[in-house]
Amino acid sequence: MTPRAHPGSSAETAADRPLRADARRNRERILAAAEVTFAAKGPAASTEEIAQRAEVAVGTVFRHFPTKEALIEAVFVERLRWLTNKAQTLCAAADPGAAFFAFFIEALGQSTAKHAFTGAVGGASVDFAAADGAIADAVQDLRQVMTTLLGRAQRAGAVRRDMDITGLIALLIGGSRAAEHAGGDSRVRDLTLAVIVDGLRPPTRP
């Protein structure tokens, strides 16, 4: 393992140092613009278009993200962290069942719109060569807090006891694909979501 560089040492790189306020603002604007652009046009969207939306020079984009792959990864990680923060907040809710289903519906909507959440959490072929393992760390954090949400809802009797985190992720992936297939048909999309949510609830005895 490579020793961590001490501040001020020759081994410290630019990536190790905190960003200046203006550079941090530019990075945030680039990420926000990239998320909107990739959601609308997919990974094929040009870096020039992202720079224009963020109102920065293309060179500024590349100073923060040397490749488009690095930019996609950063957007991906930010989305996963946003979901993790959302789930952590809901873990403190008074109603564990309502909190679980609120997160499930939110996560399903995010995965459908961004085409990012389901593949990462499910371990699909998302292969970013992240030197710092940012995606792996973000995925692990999200899975852990999802497991906590699920456990609380199960103990409260709101979710069937035989569901586990692997099955929950499978439902998110399947639900996302179903919503994509429904396209603009909101009736089909809403019905599909209702069936999935009903299936998560404990079975009723006759």
C-alpha positions as CSV (number, residue, x, y, z in Angstrom):
1,M,0.0,0.0,0.0
2,T,1.4,3.4,-0.9
3,P,1.9,5.6,2.1
4,R,-0.4,8.6,2.4
5,A,1.4,11.8,1.5
6,H,1.8,14.4,4.2
7,P,0.6,17.9,3.4
8,G,3.3,19.9,1.8
9,S,5.3,16.9,0.8
10,S,6.5,16.4,-2.8
11,A,4.4,13.3,-3.0
12,E,1.2,15.3,-2.5
13,T,-0.8,15.8,-5.7
14,A,-3.2,18.5,-6.8
15,A,-6.1,16.0,-6.2
16,D,-5.1,15.6,-2.6
17,R,-5.3,19.3,-1.8
18,P,-8.7,21.1,-1.0
19,L,-10.1,23.0,-3.9
20,R,-10.3,26.8,-3.8
21,A,-13.8,28.2,-3.4
22,D,-14.1,29.3,-7.1
23,A,-12.7,25.9,-8.3
24,R,-15.2,24.1,-6.0
25,R,-18.1,26.1,-7.4
26,N,-17.0,25.3,-10.9
27,R,-16.8,21.6,-10.1
28,E,-20.3,21.7,-8.7
29,R,-21.6,23.5,-11.7
30,I,-20.0,21.0,-14.1
31,L,-21.4,18.0,-12.2
32,A,-24.9,19.6,-12.2
33,A,-24.7,20.3,-15.9
34,A,-23.3,16.9,-16.7
35,E,-26.1,15.1,-14.7
36,V,-28.8,17.0,-16.7
37,T,-27.1,16.5,-20.0
38,F,-26.3,12.8,-19.5
39,A,-29.9,12.2,-18.3
40,A,-31.2,13.8,-21.5
41,K,-28.8,12.5,-24.0
42,G,-26.9,9.6,-22.4
43,P,-23.1,9.2,-22.1
44,A,-22.6,10.1,-25.8
45,A,-23.3,13.8,-24.9
46,S,-20.4,16.0,-25.7
47,T,-18.1,17.6,-23.2
48,E,-18.6,20.9,-25.1
49,E,-22.3,20.8,-24.4
50,I,-21.7,20.2,-20.7
51,A,-19.3,23.1,-20.5
52,Q,-21.7,25.4,-22.2
53,R,-24.5,24.4,-19.9
54,A,-22.2,24.9,-16.9
55,E,-21.0,28.2,-18.3
56,V,-17.4,27.3,-18.1
57,A,-14.6,26.8,-20.6
58,V,-14.1,23.2,-21.9
59,G,-10.6,23.4,-20.5
60,T,-12.1,24.0,-17.1
61,V,-14.1,20.7,-17.4
62,F,-10.9,18.8,-18.3
63,R,-9.0,20.3,-15.4
64,H,-11.5,18.8,-13.0
65,F,-12.2,15.6,-15.0
66,P,-9.4,14.6,-17.4
67,T,-11.7,12.2,-19.4
68,K,-15.4,11.9,-20.0
69,E,-15.3,8.6,-18.2
70,A,-14.1,10.4,-15.1
71,L,-16.9,12.9,-15.4
72,I,-19.5,10.1,-15.8
73,E,-18.1,8.4,-12.7
74,A,-18.3,11.6,-10.7
75,V,-21.9,12.2,-11.6
76,F,-22.6,8.5,-10.8
77,V,-21.0,8.8,-7.4
78,E,-22.9,12.0,-6.6
79,R,-26.2,10.4,-7.4
80,L,-25.4,7.4,-5.2
81,R,-24.4,9.6,-2.3
82,W,-27.5,11.7,-2.7
83,L,-29.6,8.5,-2.4
84,T,-27.5,7.4,0.6
85,N,-28.1,10.7,2.4
86,K,-31.8,10.4,1.6
87,A,-31.9,6.9,3.1
88,Q,-30.0,8.0,6.2
89,T,-32.5,10.7,6.9
90,L,-35.4,8.3,6.5
91,C,-33.7,5.9,8.9
92,A,-34.7,8.3,11.7
93,A,-38.3,8.5,10.7
94,A,-41.0,7.6,13.2
95,D,-42.8,5.3,10.8
96,P,-40.3,2.7,9.4
97,G,-42.7,1.3,6.8
98,A,-43.6,4.7,5.4
99,A,-39.9,5.6,5.3
100,F,-39.0,2.4,3.5
101,F,-41.6,2.8,0.8
102,A,-40.8,6.5,0.4
103,F,-37.2,5.6,-0.3
104,F,-38.1,2.7,-2.6
105,I,-40.3,4.9,-4.7
106,E,-37.7,7.6,-4.8
107,A,-34.9,5.2,-5.7
108,L,-37.0,3.6,-8.4
109,G,-37.7,7.0,-9.9
110,Q,-34.1,8.0,-9.8
111,S,-32.9,4.8,-11.4
112,T,-35.4,5.2,-14.2
113,A,-34.5,8.8,-14.9
114,K,-30.7,8.6,-14.5
115,H,-30.0,5.0,-15.8
116,A,-27.3,4.8,-13.1
117,F,-28.5,3.5,-9.8
118,T,-29.7,0.0,-10.7
119,G,-26.6,-1.1,-12.6
120,A,-24.2,0.1,-10.0
121,V,-25.9,-1.3,-6.9
122,G,-26.8,-4.6,-8.7
123,G,-23.2,-5.1,-9.6
124,A,-23.8,-5.0,-13.4
125,S,-21.1,-4.3,-15.9
126,V,-20.2,-0.8,-14.9
127,D,-16.5,-0.7,-15.2
128,F,-14.9,2.6,-14.2
129,A,-11.3,2.4,-13.5
130,A,-11.5,4.6,-10.3
131,A,-8.1,4.7,-8.6
132,D,-9.7,5.6,-5.3
133,G,-12.6,3.2,-5.5
134,A,-15.2,6.0,-5.2
135,I,-17.9,4.0,-6.9
136,A,-17.3,0.8,-4.9
137,D,-17.4,2.9,-1.7
138,A,-20.5,4.7,-2.6
139,V,-22.3,1.5,-3.6
140,Q,-21.3,-0.2,-0.3
141,D,-22.6,2.8,1.7
142,L,-25.9,2.8,-0.1
143,R,-26.4,-1.0,0.3
144,Q,-25.7,-0.7,4.0
145,V,-28.2,2.0,4.6
146,M,-30.8,0.3,2.4
147,T,-30.3,-2.8,4.5
148,T,-31.0,-0.8,7.6
149,L,-34.2,0.7,6.1
150,L,-35.4,-2.7,5.1
151,G,-34.7,-4.2,8.5
152,R,-36.6,-1.5,10.3
153,A,-39.6,-1.9,8.0
154,Q,-39.6,-5.6,8.5
155,R,-39.5,-5.4,12.3
156,A,-42.4,-3.0,12.1
157,G,-44.4,-5.5,10.1
158,A,-44.6,-3.3,7.0
159,V,-42.4,-5.4,4.7
160,R,-42.4,-9.2,4.2
161,R,-39.9,-11.0,6.3
162,D,-38.4,-13.1,3.5
163,M,-37.2,-10.1,1.5
164,D,-33.5,-9.4,1.7
165,I,-31.2,-6.7,0.2
166,T,-30.4,-8.8,-2.9
167,G,-34.1,-9.3,-3.6
168,L,-34.8,-5.6,-3.0
169,I,-32.1,-4.6,-5.5
170,A,-33.6,-7.1,-8.1
171,L,-37.0,-5.5,-7.7
172,L,-35.4,-2.0,-8.2
173,I,-33.7,-3.2,-11.4
174,G,-36.8,-4.9,-12.7
175,G,-39.1,-2.0,-11.8
176,S,-36.7,0.4,-13.5
177,R,-36.7,-1.6,-16.7
178,A,-40.5,-2.0,-16.5
179,A,-40.9,1.8,-16.2
180,E,-38.6,2.4,-19.1
181,H,-40.7,-0.1,-21.2
182,A,-43.9,1.8,-20.3
183,G,-42.4,4.9,-21.7
184,G,-44.9,7.8,-21.6
185,D,-47.8,5.6,-20.5
186,S,-48.3,6.8,-16.9
187,R,-51.1,4.4,-16.3
188,V,-49.0,1.3,-17.0
189,R,-46.0,2.8,-15.1
190,D,-48.1,3.6,-12.0
191,L,-49.8,0.2,-12.1
192,T,-46.4,-1.6,-12.3
193,L,-45.2,0.4,-9.4
194,A,-48.3,-0.4,-7.4
195,V,-47.9,-4.1,-8.1
196,I,-44.3,-4.1,-6.9
197,V,-45.1,-2.2,-3.8
198,D,-48.0,-4.5,-2.9
199,G,-45.7,-7.5,-3.4
200,L,-43.3,-6.1,-0.8
201,R,-45.9,-6.0,1.8
202,P,-46.5,-9.0,4.1
203,P,-48.9,-11.5,2.6
204,T,-52.3,-11.5,4.0
205,R,-53.8,-14.7,5.5
206,P,-57.2,-15.8,4.3
